[in-house]
Amino acid sequence: MGYRMFIKRLMCILLLCPAVYEAKSQVVKLDYYYNHEVHQVAGKSQRFHYLWDEKGNTGYSIWGDAFKKCGATLDSLTLAPTQANLKGTAIYIIVDPDTKKESPNPNYITETDAEAVALWVRSGGVLVMLANDSANVELPHFNLLAAKFGMHFNNDLQNHVIDDSHFADGAIETRGNPVFKTANQIFMKDVCSITLQGRAKAVLSKNSFALIAMAKYGKGTVLAIGDPWLYNEYTNGRLPVGYENDKAANDISAWLLKQVPTGKKE
């Protein structure tokens, strides 16, 4: 590779993720405890849905790659969160906690769990909470945690999209939004809204409903989204031209890594 080409590629990386150097030691941990769905493959039980290494439509492999481009390390947590097992974690992501429809014995978020996570955030952790429309997520216990930060996922359905012929119903303008540096329009389908109070504020709204929200809590940050959203089906290029969820995955990853306090080790 020639010198000019090397410099050009380096500048592209820095523009995409300016926190690339700081992110090298940052661990992004994805919950595998509250979301633990299993299906049968060739007669054997196999985990699926929102996994880092899952390359099918329901996986998070593309979003994981966005974090890795920024120099972060991916990890997962198969147990309930505690101060001990969150130690060394920069970003903790909880997505779509199971209902009894999805798991015969779902692991619900308890008040003890919520308090442990809140203490970790207060010390500088970055928490990401991704819900779903109310028919597909366990909201009552998830809201025990959300309430710690002035947020509440609502039992409603926003941005309903009937089928692929109605993509426009899921369109949201993001041009000029400080979180979305490169994505001008995204697609979000069948989302729950978020009620806010206290320190919480809307990051992205549509029709006066907050669909993405954030809160500063102690030294840490919480980002809440009313949908699992960035799974592969909507970041792999399947969407019509003009919807930029792939860019949004890069934007969100870079923004989250910037929220980690400088020098945070645990």
C-alpha positions as CSV (number, residue, x, y, z in Angstrom):
1,M,0.0,0.0,0.0
2,G,1.4,3.4,-1.0
3,Y,2.0,6.1,1.6
4,R,-0.9,8.4,0.3
5,M,-3.3,5.5,0.3
6,F,-2.3,4.6,3.9
7,I,-2.8,8.1,5.1
8,K,-6.2,8.3,3.3
9,R,-7.4,5.1,5.0
10,L,-6.1,6.2,8.4
11,M,-8.0,9.5,8.1
12,C,-11.2,7.6,7.2
13,I,-10.9,5.5,10.3
14,L,-10.3,8.5,12.5
15,L,-13.3,10.4,11.0
16,L,-15.5,7.3,11.5
17,C,-14.4,6.6,15.1
18,P,-12.2,9.4,16.5
19,A,-12.0,7.5,19.8
20,V,-10.2,4.6,18.2
21,Y,-7.0,4.9,20.3
22,E,-8.8,5.3,23.6
23,A,-11.1,2.4,22.8
24,K,-8.3,-0.2,22.6
25,S,-8.8,-1.4,26.2
26,Q,-12.5,-0.9,26.4
27,V,-14.7,-4.0,26.7
28,V,-18.3,-4.0,25.3
29,K,-20.3,-6.6,27.1
30,L,-23.5,-8.0,25.7
31,D,-26.1,-9.6,28.0
32,Y,-26.8,-13.2,27.3
33,Y,-28.8,-13.8,30.6
34,Y,-32.0,-11.8,30.3
35,N,-32.2,-12.6,26.6
36,H,-31.6,-16.3,26.2
37,E,-33.6,-17.7,23.3
38,V,-33.1,-21.2,22.0
39,H,-34.3,-23.0,18.9
40,Q,-33.8,-26.5,17.5
41,V,-31.1,-27.0,14.8
42,A,-30.7,-30.6,13.5
43,G,-32.3,-31.9,16.6
44,K,-30.1,-29.9,19.0
45,S,-30.8,-26.8,21.1
46,Q,-29.0,-23.8,19.9
47,R,-28.9,-20.2,21.1
48,F,-29.9,-17.5,18.8
49,H,-31.2,-13.9,18.6
50,Y,-28.9,-10.9,19.3
51,L,-25.6,-12.6,19.6
52,W,-22.2,-11.1,18.7
53,D,-21.1,-14.0,16.6
54,E,-24.5,-14.6,15.0
55,K,-24.2,-13.7,11.3
56,G,-27.9,-14.4,10.3
57,N,-30.5,-11.7,10.2
58,T,-31.2,-11.9,14.0
59,G,-27.6,-11.5,15.0
60,Y,-25.5,-8.5,16.1
61,S,-22.3,-9.4,14.2
62,I,-22.4,-6.2,12.1
63,W,-22.9,-4.0,15.1
64,G,-20.1,-5.9,16.9
65,D,-17.8,-5.3,13.9
66,A,-18.6,-1.5,14.3
67,F,-17.3,-1.6,17.8
68,K,-14.2,-3.6,16.8
69,K,-13.4,-1.1,14.1
70,C,-13.1,1.4,16.9
71,G,-10.6,-0.8,18.7
72,A,-13.0,-2.1,21.4
73,T,-13.2,-5.8,22.6
74,L,-16.4,-7.8,22.6
75,D,-17.5,-9.9,25.5
76,S,-20.8,-11.4,26.8
77,L,-22.3,-12.0,30.2
78,T,-24.3,-15.2,30.9
79,L,-25.1,-14.4,34.5
80,A,-27.0,-11.7,36.3
81,P,-24.9,-8.5,36.5
82,T,-23.0,-7.8,39.7
83,Q,-20.3,-5.3,40.7
84,A,-17.8,-8.2,40.3
85,N,-18.7,-9.4,36.9
86,L,-19.1,-5.9,35.4
87,K,-15.6,-4.9,36.6
88,G,-13.5,-4.0,33.7
89,T,-16.5,-3.4,31.4
90,A,-16.8,-0.1,29.7
91,I,-20.2,-0.6,28.0
92,Y,-22.9,-3.1,29.0
93,I,-25.8,-3.8,26.6
94,I,-29.1,-5.4,27.7
95,V,-31.4,-6.2,24.7
96,D,-35.0,-7.5,24.6
97,P,-35.4,-9.4,27.9
98,D,-37.3,-12.7,27.4
99,T,-41.0,-13.2,28.0
100,K,-42.5,-16.6,28.9
101,K,-43.5,-16.8,25.2
102,E,-39.8,-16.8,24.3
103,S,-38.4,-18.8,27.2
104,P,-40.1,-21.3,29.6
105,N,-38.1,-20.0,32.5
106,P,-37.1,-16.4,31.7
107,N,-34.5,-14.5,33.9
108,Y,-36.2,-11.4,35.0
109,I,-34.4,-8.3,36.2
110,T,-34.7,-8.0,40.0
111,E,-34.3,-4.9,42.2
112,T,-31.0,-6.4,43.3
113,D,-29.8,-6.6,39.7
114,A,-31.0,-3.1,38.9
115,E,-29.2,-1.7,41.9
116,A,-25.9,-3.4,41.0
117,V,-26.1,-2.0,37.4
118,A,-27.0,1.5,38.7
119,L,-24.0,1.5,41.0
120,W,-21.8,0.4,38.1
121,V,-23.1,3.2,35.9
122,R,-22.7,5.7,38.7
123,S,-19.0,4.8,38.8
124,G,-18.6,5.5,35.1
125,G,-20.2,2.6,33.2
126,V,-22.1,3.1,30.0
127,L,-25.3,1.2,29.9
128,V,-27.4,0.5,26.7
129,M,-31.0,-0.7,27.2
130,L,-32.8,-1.9,24.0
131,A,-36.4,-2.8,24.4
132,N,-39.0,-3.8,21.8
133,D,-42.6,-3.4,21.1
134,S,-44.6,-4.6,24.1
135,A,-45.7,-7.8,22.5
136,N,-42.1,-9.0,22.2
137,V,-40.3,-7.9,25.3
138,E,-40.7,-8.3,29.1
139,L,-41.2,-4.6,30.1
140,P,-42.3,-4.6,33.8
141,H,-39.0,-5.9,35.2
142,F,-36.9,-4.1,32.5
143,N,-38.6,-0.9,33.8
144,L,-37.2,-1.5,37.3
145,L,-33.8,-0.8,35.8
146,A,-35.0,2.0,33.5
147,A,-36.6,3.8,36.4
148,K,-33.2,4.2,38.1
149,F,-32.4,6.7,35.4
150,G,-35.7,8.5,34.9
151,M,-36.9,6.4,32.0
152,H,-39.9,4.2,31.4
153,F,-40.5,2.0,28.3
154,N,-44.2,2.3,27.4
155,N,-46.7,-0.5,26.5
156,D,-47.3,0.9,23.0
157,L,-46.4,0.5,19.4
158,Q,-44.7,3.3,17.4
159,N,-43.4,3.2,13.8
160,H,-45.6,0.3,12.9
161,V,-44.5,-1.2,9.5
162,I,-46.9,-3.7,7.9
163,D,-44.5,-5.2,5.3
164,D,-41.6,-4.4,3.0
165,S,-43.9,-2.3,0.8
166,H,-44.3,0.2,3.6
167,F,-40.7,1.0,4.5
168,A,-41.5,4.7,4.7
169,D,-43.6,4.2,7.8
170,G,-40.4,3.3,9.7
171,A,-38.3,6.2,8.4
172,I,-36.8,8.7,10.9
173,E,-34.7,11.7,10.0
174,T,-31.4,11.9,11.8
175,R,-29.7,14.6,9.8
176,G,-27.9,17.0,12.2
177,N,-28.5,14.8,15.3
178,P,-25.3,14.9,17.5
179,V,-25.4,11.2,18.0
180,F,-25.6,10.4,14.3
181,K,-22.6,12.0,12.7
182,T,-22.9,10.3,9.3
183,A,-26.4,8.7,9.1
184,N,-29.1,11.1,7.7
185,Q,-32.1,8.8,7.9
186,I,-32.6,5.5,9.7
187,F,-35.3,2.8,9.7
188,M,-36.9,1.6,13.0
189,K,-39.8,-0.8,12.9
190,D,-42.4,-1.5,15.6
191,V,-40.9,0.4,18.5
192,C,-42.0,1.3,22.0
193,S,-41.8,4.9,23.1
194,I,-40.0,6.1,26.3
195,T,-41.4,8.4,28.9
196,L,-38.8,10.7,30.5
197,Q,-38.4,12.5,33.8
198,G,-35.7,14.1,35.8
199,R,-32.2,13.8,34.3
200,A,-33.4,11.8,31.2
201,K,-33.8,13.5,27.8
202,A,-34.8,12.6,24.3
203,V,-32.1,11.8,21.8
204,L,-34.4,11.0,18.9
205,S,-38.2,11.5,18.7
206,K,-40.9,11.1,16.1
207,N,-44.5,12.4,16.4
208,S,-43.6,13.8,19.8
209,F,-42.7,10.3,21.1
210,A,-39.1,9.7,22.4
211,L,-37.7,6.6,20.7
212,I,-34.1,7.0,21.8
213,A,-33.3,8.6,25.2
214,M,-30.2,9.2,27.4
215,A,-29.4,10.1,30.9
216,K,-26.2,11.0,32.7
217,Y,-26.0,9.2,36.1
218,G,-23.1,9.9,38.3
219,K,-20.0,9.5,36.2
220,G,-21.8,7.2,33.7
221,T,-24.2,7.4,30.9
222,V,-27.4,5.5,29.9
223,L,-28.7,5.2,26.4
224,A,-32.2,3.7,26.0
225,I,-33.7,2.6,22.6
226,G,-37.3,1.3,22.1
227,D,-36.2,-1.5,19.8
228,P,-33.4,-4.1,19.3
229,W,-32.9,-2.1,16.1
230,L,-29.3,-2.7,15.0
231,Y,-29.5,-6.4,14.4
232,N,-28.2,-7.7,11.0
233,E,-31.5,-7.7,9.1
234,Y,-31.5,-3.9,9.2
235,T,-27.8,-3.2,8.9
236,N,-26.7,-5.6,6.1
237,G,-27.8,-3.5,3.1
238,R,-31.3,-5.1,2.7
239,L,-33.0,-1.7,3.3
240,P,-33.8,0.5,0.3
241,V,-31.4,3.2,-0.7
242,G,-31.6,6.2,1.6
243,Y,-31.9,4.2,4.9
244,E,-28.6,4.3,6.6
245,N,-28.8,1.9,9.6
246,D,-25.3,0.6,8.7
247,K,-23.9,4.1,9.2
248,A,-26.0,4.5,12.3
249,A,-24.4,1.4,13.8
250,N,-21.0,3.0,13.3
251,D,-22.2,6.4,14.7
252,I,-23.8,4.8,17.8
253,S,-20.7,2.7,18.5
254,A,-18.4,5.7,18.3
255,W,-20.7,7.9,20.4
256,L,-21.0,5.3,23.2
257,L,-17.2,4.8,23.3
258,K,-16.8,8.6,23.7
259,Q,-19.1,8.5,26.8
260,V,-16.7,6.2,28.7
261,P,-14.7,8.4,31.1
262,T,-11.1,8.8,30.2
263,G,-8.9,6.3,32.1
264,K,-11.8,4.2,33.3
265,K,-10.5,0.7,34.1
266,E,-13.5,-0.8,35.9
